[in-house]
Amino acid sequence: MVIDGTPLLGGDLPDVRTITPATAQILDESITDVRWDEPPPGVERVWFDAPSGRLAGFALGDPDRPRILLIPGVTGSKEDFALMAPLLHHAGYRVESFDLAGQYESHEAGPEHLDPPRPRYDHDLFVDDLVAVIETGRRPAHVLGYSFAGTIAQLTAVRRPDLVASLTLLSCPPLPGQAFRRVKGGVGAISHFSNGRMGASIMIWGVKNNLNRAPDHRVAFVHKRFELTRRSSVDDIISLMRRTPDVDAQVRALEIPKLVAFGTHDLWPISVHEAFARRIGAQVAIYETGHSPCETAPHQLSRDLVRVIESR
């Protein structure tokens, strides 16, 4: 299928640097069910040695090209970017991703491997791991942090600005402190009375019962991923999201391109995301989708990501 002369994923890839927003949206709306357990063509499985242990990842493209690092969030994995990676590679970039410590194929990585060992996953663990990953290749890297990983990406950029060339925050918690307090529906109110484990249980129940109405192959992969993901890492991350550090002023001061991207049906209201973008001095991209534009709007998101990277 070809739209406006632009082939869909599966044929010759479109150039996200030149397609129009309308074409990108049509291409996204034309995506059918995807085998998420099958890596895109040309993807190389890699391992990153980090303070918390070995992290499972993938890489696509020449290591000498400008580097984009895509970081998944809690209960997620590198496969969340399977549709974006080929598009970004085709646009001229080296693309890498990895599973956070405790998540999916990085489930063996954890605080017990730190020196000295610590009892729980914390912000410093994830930041130190990200620093180690970036330092393995060409740097500074263009970093996209998805959901909780957006917080980690910000902390890393503030602590090590020499490592981050641009910052894209996808469906990132847009509030410091108890980030769940403005989540839509009754979840925000309930979050004041729940702890990390209770919050994790609610989230896992919703994902496993497919409240997002994901396609069949996606649901099957999500269940497979939960078989490996360490429950303690999920509990600890949800607890961390209840005390999100306030680094808005420091992020605003970073003289790098910044993008806040999210869906109209995300967990947090549009107005909260837009206020967050203003506080940190970021551009805004909004899609007619939910919490996972990397899966449902990969052409639009890849287009906006590249445009922000190349805006400097």
C-alpha positions as CSV (number, residue, x, y, z in Angstrom):
1,M,0.0,0.0,0.0
2,V,1.3,3.4,-0.9
3,I,0.0,6.8,0.3
4,D,1.0,10.0,-1.5
5,G,3.9,8.1,-3.0
6,T,5.0,6.9,0.5
7,P,5.2,3.1,1.1
8,L,4.0,1.7,4.4
9,L,6.3,-0.1,6.9
10,G,7.2,-3.5,5.4
11,G,8.2,-2.1,2.0
12,D,10.7,0.7,1.2
13,L,10.7,2.9,4.3
14,P,9.4,6.5,4.1
15,D,11.8,9.3,4.9
16,V,10.5,10.8,8.1
17,R,12.5,13.9,7.4
18,T,10.4,14.8,4.4
19,I,6.9,13.3,4.8
20,T,4.1,15.7,5.8
21,P,2.3,15.5,9.1
22,A,-0.9,14.3,7.3
23,T,1.0,11.5,5.5
24,A,2.7,10.4,8.7
25,Q,-0.7,10.2,10.5
26,I,-2.2,8.2,7.6
27,L,0.7,5.8,7.7
28,D,0.3,5.3,11.4
29,E,-3.4,4.7,11.1
30,S,-2.6,2.0,8.5
31,I,-0.4,-0.1,10.7
32,T,-1.9,-3.6,11.3
33,D,-1.1,-6.2,14.0
34,V,2.6,-6.6,14.5
35,R,4.7,-9.6,15.7
36,W,6.4,-7.8,18.6
37,D,8.6,-10.8,19.4
38,E,10.3,-10.6,16.0
39,P,13.0,-7.9,15.7
40,P,13.1,-5.6,12.7
41,P,15.4,-6.5,9.8
42,G,19.0,-5.7,10.5
43,V,18.7,-5.3,14.2
44,E,21.6,-6.6,16.2
45,R,21.1,-7.9,19.7
46,V,23.6,-6.3,22.1
47,W,24.4,-6.3,25.9
48,F,25.4,-3.3,27.9
49,D,27.5,-3.7,31.0
50,A,26.1,-1.4,33.7
51,P,26.6,-1.0,37.4
52,S,23.4,-3.0,38.2
53,G,24.3,-5.8,35.8
54,R,24.1,-6.7,32.1
55,L,21.3,-4.9,30.2
56,A,19.7,-6.5,27.1
57,G,19.5,-4.2,24.1
58,F,19.4,-3.8,20.4
59,A,21.4,-1.7,17.9
60,L,20.6,-0.8,14.3
61,G,23.0,1.2,12.0
62,D,26.6,2.4,11.7
63,P,28.1,3.2,15.1
64,D,29.7,6.3,13.5
65,R,26.4,7.8,12.7
66,P,24.6,10.3,15.1
67,R,23.2,8.2,17.8
68,I,19.6,8.0,19.1
69,L,19.0,6.1,22.4
70,L,15.4,5.0,23.0
71,I,14.6,4.1,26.6
72,P,11.4,2.2,27.6
73,G,9.5,2.6,30.9
74,V,8.2,0.4,33.6
75,T,6.9,-3.0,32.4
76,G,8.1,-2.0,29.0
77,S,11.1,-3.2,26.9
78,K,13.2,-2.3,23.9
79,E,10.6,-3.9,21.6
80,D,8.3,-0.9,22.3
81,F,10.5,0.9,19.7
82,A,10.4,-1.9,17.0
83,L,8.4,0.4,14.6
84,M,10.4,3.5,15.2
85,A,13.9,2.0,14.9
86,P,13.9,1.3,11.2
87,L,12.4,4.7,10.4
88,L,15.1,6.5,12.4
89,H,17.8,4.4,11.0
90,H,16.5,5.1,7.5
91,A,16.7,8.8,8.4
92,G,20.5,8.5,8.9
93,Y,20.9,7.6,12.6
94,R,22.4,4.8,14.7
95,V,19.5,3.6,16.9
96,E,19.8,1.7,20.2
97,S,17.5,0.7,23.0
98,F,17.7,-1.5,26.1
99,D,15.6,-3.0,28.8
100,L,15.8,-1.2,32.1
101,A,17.3,-3.1,35.1
102,G,14.7,-5.6,36.4
103,Q,12.6,-5.4,33.2
104,Y,12.1,-8.2,30.7
105,E,15.5,-9.5,29.4
106,S,17.4,-7.3,31.9
107,H,15.6,-8.9,34.8
108,E,18.7,-10.2,36.4
109,A,20.1,-6.7,36.8
110,G,19.4,-5.2,40.1
111,P,20.5,-3.3,43.2
112,E,22.2,-6.4,44.7
113,H,24.9,-6.1,42.1
114,L,25.8,-2.5,43.0
115,D,29.0,-1.7,45.0
116,P,28.0,-1.6,47.8
117,P,24.7,-3.5,47.3
118,R,21.5,-1.6,48.0
119,P,18.1,-3.1,48.9
120,R,15.9,-1.4,46.3
121,Y,15.9,0.0,42.8
122,D,16.3,3.8,43.0
123,H,16.8,6.8,40.8
124,D,20.5,6.7,41.1
125,L,20.6,3.1,39.9
126,F,18.8,3.9,36.7
127,V,20.8,7.1,36.1
128,D,24.1,5.4,36.6
129,D,23.0,2.6,34.3
130,L,22.0,5.1,31.6
131,V,25.3,6.9,31.9
132,A,27.1,3.6,31.4
133,V,25.1,2.8,28.3
134,I,25.7,6.2,26.7
135,E,29.4,5.9,27.4
136,T,29.7,2.7,25.4
137,G,29.3,4.5,22.1
138,R,29.2,7.8,20.2
139,R,28.3,10.7,22.5
140,P,26.6,12.9,23.2
141,A,23.5,10.9,22.3
142,H,20.0,12.0,21.4
143,V,17.9,10.5,24.2
144,L,14.3,9.6,24.3
145,G,12.8,8.6,27.6
146,Y,9.4,6.9,27.6
147,S,7.1,7.3,30.6
148,F,9.2,6.7,33.8
149,A,12.4,6.6,31.7
150,G,11.6,10.3,30.9
151,T,12.4,11.1,34.5
152,I,15.6,9.1,34.3
153,A,16.6,10.9,31.1
154,Q,16.1,14.3,32.7
155,L,18.1,13.4,35.8
156,T,20.9,12.1,33.5
157,A,20.9,15.2,31.3
158,V,21.1,17.4,34.4
159,R,23.9,15.4,36.0
160,R,25.9,14.7,32.8
161,P,25.0,17.4,30.2
162,D,28.0,16.3,28.2
163,L,26.3,13.1,27.4
164,V,22.9,14.3,26.1
165,A,22.6,16.1,22.7
166,S,18.8,16.4,22.8
167,L,16.0,15.3,25.1
168,T,12.7,13.9,24.1
169,L,10.2,13.1,26.9
170,L,7.5,10.7,25.7
171,S,4.4,10.3,27.9
172,C,6.7,11.4,30.7
173,P,5.3,12.0,34.2
174,P,4.7,15.8,33.9
175,L,4.6,16.6,37.6
176,P,7.2,16.6,40.4
177,G,6.5,14.8,43.7
178,Q,3.5,12.5,43.6
179,A,3.2,12.2,39.9
180,F,0.0,10.2,39.9
181,R,-2.1,12.9,41.6
182,R,-3.3,14.4,38.3
183,V,-3.9,11.1,36.5
184,K,-7.3,11.0,34.8
185,G,-10.4,9.4,36.3
186,G,-10.4,8.1,39.8
187,V,-6.8,6.8,39.7
188,G,-5.4,10.2,40.8
189,A,-7.5,10.3,43.9
190,I,-6.9,6.6,44.8
191,S,-3.1,7.1,44.3
192,H,-3.0,9.2,47.5
193,F,-4.0,6.1,49.5
194,S,-1.9,3.4,47.8
195,N,1.7,2.4,48.2
196,G,4.1,1.3,45.5
197,R,3.1,-2.3,45.6
198,M,-0.6,-1.5,45.5
199,G,-0.1,0.9,42.6
200,A,2.0,-1.7,40.7
201,S,-0.7,-4.3,41.2
202,I,-3.4,-2.1,39.7
203,M,-1.2,-1.2,36.7
204,I,-0.2,-4.8,36.1
205,W,-3.8,-5.9,36.3
206,G,-4.8,-3.3,33.7
207,V,-2.0,-4.2,31.3
208,K,-2.6,-8.0,31.6
209,N,-6.3,-7.6,31.1
210,N,-5.7,-5.4,28.0
211,L,-7.7,-2.4,29.1
212,N,-5.9,-0.5,26.3
213,R,-7.4,-2.9,23.8
214,A,-4.1,-3.8,22.2
215,P,-3.9,-6.2,19.2
216,D,-3.6,-9.9,19.8
217,H,0.2,-10.2,19.0
218,R,0.9,-7.2,21.4
219,V,-1.1,-8.9,24.2
220,A,0.7,-12.2,23.7
221,F,4.1,-10.4,23.9
222,V,3.1,-8.4,27.0
223,H,2.2,-11.6,28.8
224,K,5.5,-13.2,27.7
225,R,7.4,-10.1,29.0
226,F,5.8,-10.3,32.4
227,E,7.1,-13.8,32.9
228,L,10.6,-12.4,33.2
229,T,10.1,-8.9,34.6
230,R,11.1,-8.7,38.2
231,R,8.1,-7.7,40.3
232,S,10.3,-5.9,42.9
233,S,11.5,-3.6,40.1
234,V,7.9,-2.6,39.2
235,D,7.0,-2.0,42.8
236,D,10.1,0.1,43.4
237,I,9.6,2.2,40.2
238,I,5.9,2.9,41.1
239,S,7.1,4.1,44.5
240,L,9.7,6.3,42.8
241,M,7.0,7.9,40.7
242,R,5.3,9.0,43.9
243,R,8.4,11.1,44.6
244,T,9.5,12.4,41.3
245,P,12.4,14.8,41.7
246,D,11.8,18.4,40.7
247,V,14.4,19.3,38.1
248,D,12.3,21.5,35.9
249,A,14.5,24.6,36.3
250,Q,17.7,22.6,35.7
251,V,16.2,21.0,32.5
252,R,15.1,24.4,31.3
253,A,18.6,25.7,31.7
254,L,20.0,23.0,29.4
255,E,20.9,24.5,26.0
256,I,19.7,21.5,24.0
257,P,16.6,20.8,21.8
258,K,13.8,19.4,24.0
259,L,10.5,17.8,23.0
260,V,7.5,16.8,25.2
261,A,5.4,14.3,23.2
262,F,2.2,12.6,24.3
263,G,-1.2,11.3,23.2
264,T,-4.6,13.0,23.7
265,H,-5.7,9.9,25.6
266,D,-2.6,9.7,27.8
267,L,-2.8,9.1,31.6
268,W,-2.3,12.8,32.3
269,P,-4.5,15.6,30.8
270,I,-3.2,17.6,27.9
271,S,-3.1,20.8,30.0
272,V,-0.7,19.2,32.5
273,H,1.7,18.0,29.8
274,E,1.6,21.4,28.1
275,A,2.3,23.2,31.4
276,F,5.3,20.8,32.0
277,A,6.6,21.6,28.5
278,R,6.4,25.4,29.3
279,R,8.3,24.9,32.6
280,I,11.2,23.2,30.9
281,G,11.3,25.2,27.7
282,A,10.4,22.3,25.4
283,Q,8.5,22.0,22.1
284,V,5.2,20.0,22.2
285,A,3.9,17.2,20.0
286,I,0.4,15.8,20.5
287,Y,-1.0,12.6,18.8
288,E,-4.5,11.2,18.6
289,T,-3.5,8.1,20.6
290,G,-2.9,6.9,24.2
291,H,0.1,6.4,26.4
292,S,2.2,4.6,23.7
293,P,2.8,6.8,20.6
294,C,6.0,4.8,20.0
295,E,3.7,1.9,19.1
296,T,0.6,3.6,17.6
297,A,2.1,6.8,16.0
298,P,5.7,5.8,15.1
299,H,5.8,7.8,11.9
300,Q,4.6,11.0,13.5
301,L,6.8,10.6,16.5
302,S,9.9,9.7,14.5
303,R,9.2,12.7,12.2
304,D,8.9,15.1,15.2
305,L,11.9,13.6,17.0
306,V,14.2,14.1,13.9
307,R,12.9,17.6,13.3
308,V,13.7,18.5,16.9
309,I,17.2,16.9,16.7
310,E,18.0,18.8,13.5
311,S,16.5,22.1,14.7
312,R,19.7,23.1,16.4
